[in-house]
């Protein structure tokens, strides 16, 4: 039997730091998180940050060598193929099951493949910011990250205690796809994904609060409206290799500049 607790720990999505450090009363400071900008990055990829529920589809081989899957929220597993786990939270599992089944039908694996995790934002529907995307509570998804493991890598992780797996994850060791690999994956599998809004040379990416807010204002309207177009939550900015990734949200900068 697959150890679902360990799989959950391996595949949880890591927290993303704000671009500027948070100070008192939730206001941002001029200091960059970890004192690190994008000066050394050739390009900074700017994606829309979709406001919904962080979710994941976890594809893996079962004991019979067949493709199996789990569906999870950010913190917990909600569904296992064949109703082995059933949790109706946020309608996430029910909505994503057809997508997970499509991967099985396409049989996308290679010989040494053992596990793939596809992260998406499940949005619209009954989520908190639904009104910015839909008038009729329609649900959608947008992929924003992917990683996979071969059988040796997965076996080594599963042999560790949960605490060590969490330490591995929290130190940034999940082998996320770079930009080219991710875009190739979503195109090959005909997936909806968070829109790329801009590419900016790292040396030109703003560092002050004021200049960053000016940049953010270029992306005020969502690009992923389903049957309505409202305000964007903000952007996710990342280097090509994803070694640096930050979130820049309207609410943080609006709160900071509010008189």
C-alpha positions in Angstrom: 0.0 0.0 0.0 1.2 3.5 -0.8 1.8 5.6 2.3 -0.7 8.4 1.7 0.6 10.5 4.6 4.1 10.5 3.2 2.8 11.3 -0.4 0.8 14.2 1.1 4.0 15.5 2.7 6.1 15.1 -0.5 3.6 16.9 -2.6 2.4 19.8 -0.5 2.9 23.1 -2.2 5.5 25.3 -0.5 4.7 28.8 0.8 5.7 31.7 -1.5 7.3 34.7 0.0 6.1 38.3 -0.6 8.5 40.2 -2.8 8.9 42.9 -0.1 9.1 42.0 3.5 6.0 42.3 5.6 6.3 44.8 8.5 3.9 46.1 11.2 0.1 45.9 10.6 0.6 43.9 7.4 2.3 46.8 5.6 5.3 46.1 3.4 8.7 47.5 4.0 11.3 48.7 1.4 13.4 45.6 2.3 13.2 42.7 -0.2 12.4 39.2 1.2 15.7 37.4 2.0 17.4 40.7 0.8 17.2 39.2 -2.7 16.0 40.8 -5.9 16.1 39.5 -9.5 19.3 41.3 -10.6 21.1 38.0 -11.3 18.2 36.6 -13.3 18.3 36.7 -17.1 14.5 37.0 -17.2 11.7 37.4 -14.7 8.5 35.7 -15.8 5.4 37.5 -14.5 2.2 35.3 -14.2 -1.2 36.2 -13.0 -1.9 35.1 -9.4 -5.3 33.5 -9.7 -7.4 33.8 -6.5 -9.0 30.5 -5.6 -8.1 27.3 -3.8 -4.7 25.8 -4.2 -5.1 22.2 -5.4 -3.1 19.3 -6.8 -3.4 16.2 -8.9 -0.9 13.5 -7.9 -0.3 10.8 -10.4 1.7 7.7 -9.5 2.1 4.0 -10.3 0.2 1.5 -8.1 1.5 -1.9 -7.1 0.3 -3.3 -10.5 2.2 -0.7 -12.5 -1.0 1.1 -13.4 -1.5 4.9 -13.3 -3.3 5.8 -10.1 -4.1 9.3 -8.8 -4.9 11.4 -5.7 -6.5 14.9 -5.6 -5.6 17.3 -2.8 -6.1 20.8 -1.5 -3.1 22.7 -0.2 -3.0 20.8 3.1 -4.8 17.5 2.7 -5.7 14.7 0.3 -9.4 14.9 -0.7 -9.9 12.0 -3.1 -8.2 8.8 -4.2 -9.2 7.0 -7.4 -11.9 4.5 -6.7 -13.3 6.5 -3.7 -10.6 5.3 -1.3 -10.6 8.8 0.1 -13.7 11.1 -0.2 -13.8 14.7 1.0 -16.2 17.2 -0.7 -14.2 20.3 0.4 -14.6 23.1 -2.1 -15.9 20.8 -4.8 -12.2 20.5 -5.8 -12.1 16.7 -6.1 -15.4 16.4 -8.0 -14.3 19.1 -10.4 -10.8 17.8 -11.1 -11.6 14.1 -11.4 -12.3 14.3 -15.2 -8.9 16.0 -15.6 -7.1 13.3 -13.6 -8.8 10.6 -15.6 -7.7 12.2 -18.8 -4.1 11.7 -17.8 -4.7 8.0 -17.3 -6.3 7.8 -20.7 -3.4 9.5 -22.4 -0.9 7.2 -20.6 1.7 10.0 -20.5 4.4 8.1 -18.5 8.0 7.1 -19.3 9.7 3.9 -18.2 11.3 5.3 -15.1 8.4 7.6 -14.1 6.9 7.1 -10.7 5.1 10.3 -9.7 3.9 13.6 -11.2 2.3 16.5 -9.3 0.3 19.1 -11.2 -0.6 22.2 -9.1 -3.5 24.3 -10.1 -5.7 27.0 -8.7 -9.3 25.9 -8.5 -11.2 29.2 -8.8 -14.7 30.6 -9.5 -17.5 28.4 -8.1 -18.0 29.1 -4.4 -14.5 30.5 -3.7 -14.1 33.7 -1.8 -13.1 35.8 -4.9 -15.5 34.1 -7.3 -17.2 37.4 -8.3 -14.0 38.5 -10.0 -14.2 35.6 -12.5 -17.8 34.6 -12.8 -21.4 35.8 -12.4 -22.8 32.3 -12.4 -20.6 30.5 -9.9 -18.9 28.6 -12.7 -15.7 26.7 -11.6 -12.4 26.7 -13.5 -8.8 25.7 -12.9 -5.4 27.1 -14.0 -2.1 25.1 -13.7 0.9 27.0 -12.3 3.5 24.4 -11.4 4.5 20.8 -12.1 7.2 18.4 -10.8 7.9 14.7 -11.1 10.0 12.0 -9.6 11.5 8.8 -11.0 11.1 5.5 -9.1 14.5 5.7 -7.3 13.8 9.2 -6.1 10.4 8.3 -4.9 11.6 5.2 -3.1 14.3 7.1 -1.3 11.8 9.7 -0.1 9.3 7.1 1.1 12.0 5.4 3.1 12.4 8.6 5.2 10.2 9.5 8.2 7.6 12.2 7.6 9.6 14.8 9.5 12.6 14.4 7.2 10.4 14.5 4.1 8.9 17.8 5.3 12.4 19.1 5.8 13.4 18.1 2.3 10.3 19.9 0.9 10.8 23.0 3.1 14.4 23.4 1.9 13.2 23.8 -1.7 14.1 20.3 -3.0 10.9 19.5 -4.9 12.2 19.3 -8.5 9.8 21.8 -10.2 9.9 22.1 -14.0 11.6 25.2 -15.3 9.6 27.5 -17.6 10.2 25.7 -20.8 9.4 22.2 -19.3 6.3 23.5 -17.7 4.9 25.1 -20.9 5.8 22.0 -22.9 3.9 19.9 -20.4 0.7 22.0 -20.4 0.7 22.2 -24.2 1.2 18.5 -24.6 -1.6 17.7 -22.2 -3.9 20.6 -23.4 -4.2 22.2 -20.0 -5.5 25.6 -18.9 -2.7 27.5 -17.1 -2.1 30.7 -15.3 -1.4 33.4 -18.0 2.1 34.7 -18.6 1.7 38.5 -18.5 5.2 39.7 -19.1 8.9 38.8 -19.3 11.3 41.4 -17.8 15.0 41.4 -17.7 16.2 40.8 -14.1 18.4 43.9 -14.2 15.3 46.0 -15.0 12.9 44.5 -12.5 11.8 47.2 -9.9 13.0 46.9 -6.3 11.4 49.9 -4.5 7.8 49.7 -3.2 6.6 52.5 -5.4 8.1 51.2 -8.6 6.8 47.7 -7.9 3.3 49.0 -7.3 3.5 50.9 -10.6 4.4 47.7 -12.4 1.6 45.8 -10.6 -1.0 48.3 -11.8 -0.4 47.2 -15.3 -2.1 43.9 -14.4 -5.2 45.1 -12.6 -7.8 43.2 -14.6 -7.9 39.4 -14.5 -7.1 37.5 -17.7 -8.9 34.4 -16.6 -12.4 35.6 -16.3 -14.9 32.8 -17.0 -18.1 34.8 -17.7 -17.0 37.9 -15.9 -13.9 40.0 -15.7 -13.0 41.6 -12.4 -9.9 42.5 -10.4 -6.8 40.4 -10.4 -5.3 39.3 -7.1 -1.8 40.2 -8.2 1.1 38.4 -9.9 3.6 35.7 -9.2 7.2 36.5 -10.4 9.8 33.8 -10.9 13.2 33.2 -12.5 13.4 30.8 -15.4 14.7 27.9 -13.2 12.1 28.8 -10.5 14.9 29.0 -7.9 13.4 32.3 -7.0 9.7 32.9 -6.8 7.7 35.7 -5.1 4.1 36.9 -4.9 3.1 40.5 -5.4 -0.5 41.1 -4.4 -2.6 44.3 -4.8 -4.0 44.0 -1.2 -0.5 44.2 0.3 0.6 47.3 -1.7 -2.8 49.0 -1.4 -2.6 48.6 2.4 0.9 49.9 2.5 0.2 53.1 0.5 -3.2 53.7 2.2 -3.1 57.1 4.0 
